[in-house]
Structures are given as structure tokens and as C-alpha cells.
Amino acid sequence: MNDLDPAAAERAFRLIVTGGGTGGHTYPALTAVRTLWARLAARGQPLDVLWVGAAGSLESRVAASEGIAFSAVATGKIRRAKNPVKMLTPENVRDMTNVPRGVLQARELVSDFRPDVVLATGGYVAVPVGVAAWLCGRPLVVHEQTVRLGLANRVLARAAARVAVSSDSTVPLLPESARSSAVVTGNPVRPEVRTGVAEKAVHALGFHGHDPALPTVYVTGGAQGAVQINETVGAILPWLLGHANVVHQCGEANVAALRERAASLPADIAGRYHVTGFVGGELPHVLALADVVISRSGAGTIAELTALGKASVLIPLASSAGNEQAHNARHLQETGAAVALVDEVTPDTLRAAVTPLLTDPARREAMADRARAHGRPDAAERLVDLLLSVTGEANGPVG
């Protein structure tokens, strides 16, 4: 882009960001904010950000930790059911009444803040803010992280100046009126994820039994761990350690039980197993060390695995909203970019999925290459390009 003229450089670029409830909505928004700040700072223009979300939420805590101004609005979460009649619960009725109240609150915020653009990354909190942006004539950019559209983004897509999606296959799923405004940006990945050094992982973890002659499997169920993954991996652990090193991030509540199980492993393989409750700042190095990843298939995980080009066995969370994790996993499996265990997760199915990836390096590398082809490591930059491109497309003055 061209350098800013002096008058533009003196005025702060004003952004309202909304979205949250889960890390899958919150962290891509944060990455976009950081990237926009860096882009503008390099051009001598300040950034003024207001994050609008739910009180006491993940996004409120993230905003506070980043020094981002935060305002809360009333939100309404719709608890979905296959039978529409079953959606008429007291909780849904109560929360539905919060939506118009949240819109009024959000409209006041948008009117006062006068953003150049509003970025909505999904979650039920995004709906009142996105509607308020439309009512106030401010350009709205909606970002969808998953293959299939979430409910909030499906509602907001019709009002958006642009809809940023993570995959080409998402475009046909958009409302017809929104397809022409769709741009494939990918899902923003934290830049530090791409800076890992494999050798540093061994030192950071204190993984003294790591055998560099064997591939390394990284098992993770997210910050809290996943009982299903922990138990299934535990059932094949002796076999797995016969073929690989294993770094197992299991969640703090599960560490004691897994370490007790590890104590009974044969001495010649026990050293190749490292169990930990949580992986923090060393995560980029752990991902660099990993040859195969066994994990859930949330949007953030998929974005990181594809940006890095990692062979993986994906075990979707069955209760994810709209079954989105299963759709994410199948999407990669269809092109050989991952193995998805969607229908049946047992020790036998997991062992069958992992075996060729550990015993055939060429097959493992081919899967990694296919995963990399899906990756968009520059997704945050693409999304920032989009945010900056719509600032001249406001529908009118703030009302």
C-alpha cells in the first residue's frame, strides 16, 4: 500500500472488534489487532481499538491483558436443537430478549466511537455489534474461522461490506447475497507459532529421554486436555513408544493418572514419553519438534497445523457447535491433508491411523505437504488488507 499522507498519519485509525466466547473467535481477532497495529505503526499512524464483548468473558480478559479498551453489551446465546420447538426453552427466550437490548447498547458505542471499520469474528456477542455497525452505516467485516459458517456470522454476512473466510469451500455456503463480498483470507495464526526450533523443545521440556532417531508425536486435547484422547492414546502407549517419542499435553487434572500409568512402562521405552499438563510459551518449539500431531480439530488448531505443514490424526470434539470440528477434519481428510477419526475412536482405529505415518516417512511427508497447501500463514496480513480496503466504503454518517 502507498504511504499515508501527513493528514491521515496524524489521525488514529479507529477499530471496533467484536467476537468471543471461545478462543477460536477471540485469538484470531487479537492476532488481527496486533497485525493492524504493527502495519499502521510502520506508517506512522496510531491505532485506537475498542473491543466490545460479553462481561466477564474470555475476550474481556484478553483485552485487559493486552491493554485494549473494552465495553460490555448484553448478549443472547441461542441453544440450538434439531427440533425447533425444543429451542423454545426459558433460557433461550430470556436470552433472545437480550439481543435488542444489546443492539441498543452497541449502537450507542458505535455512534460515540465512530470506528473506521468494525471487525466481527463470530460468537453470539458479535450479533448486536454487527447489527449496530449496519444501523450506523459503518463498514462491517465478518471473519469466519471454520469451513462451515457459524450461526452469528450467517446472520451478519448479509450486512457485511466484506466476508473473510478461511477456505474456498466456505464461499458456496454463504447466503447468496453475500458471496460476491467474500474474500478468502485464511484464519490468522499467531506469528510466534511459526518461530519454533525443534531442538529448543527438548531443552524447554526437559525431555531427556527423547530419541532423535525416532519421529515425535505431539498429543494434545487443548488447554484442559481431552479425556477421550488421553484414554485412547494411553491404551496404545507401549506400542506407540516402540515407534516414536511422545509429548503428551493432557490437561492439569489428568497429569497424575497418566504419570502413574507411565510408571509401569518398560524401562527401555519409558524415557521416550513426556507428559505435561499444559504447554505454554514453548508451544512453537514443540510444534517444530512434532512429526505427527494427534489433536482435536478446532479452527485455530487447523490453522496452525496447516500453516506449519504437519501430518495429523484429528479426533473432532463431538459436541462442537454445529459439529464444526467434524467438518474441519473431513475437509482436510478429503485431500489427504490429515486423517480424521470421526465415526469411531478406539485404540485400534487410532493405531491404524498412526501406523503408516510413523513407519513410512515418505507418506508422512506427503501428508505434511498437502496440509501445507491448505495453510495460509499470511492470513492476518490478508485480513488487515481487507480491513483497510473497506474504510472508504461506509454507507453514510454515523447516526
Protein Blocks (a to p, Z undefined) as FASTA:
>chain_A
ZZddfklmmpccddddedehiaklmmmmmmmmmmmmmmmmmnopacdddddddehiaklm
mmmmnopacdddddddddddfblklmmcfklmmmmmmmmmmmmmmmmmmmmnopabdcde
ejjklmmmmmmmmmnopacddddfbfbdcfklmmmmmmpmbdcdfbfklmmmpcfklmmm
pccebjaddfklmmccfklmmmmnopakbcfkbccddddebjnopfklmmmmmmmmmmmm
mmoccdddebjklmmmmmmmmmmpcfklmmmpccdfbdcklmmmmmmmpmbdcddfdfkl
mmmmmmnopaddddddfkbghhlmmmmmmmmmmnopaccdfkbccfklmmmmmmmmmmmm
klmmmmmmmmmmmpcfklmmmmmmmmmmmmmmcgbdcZZ
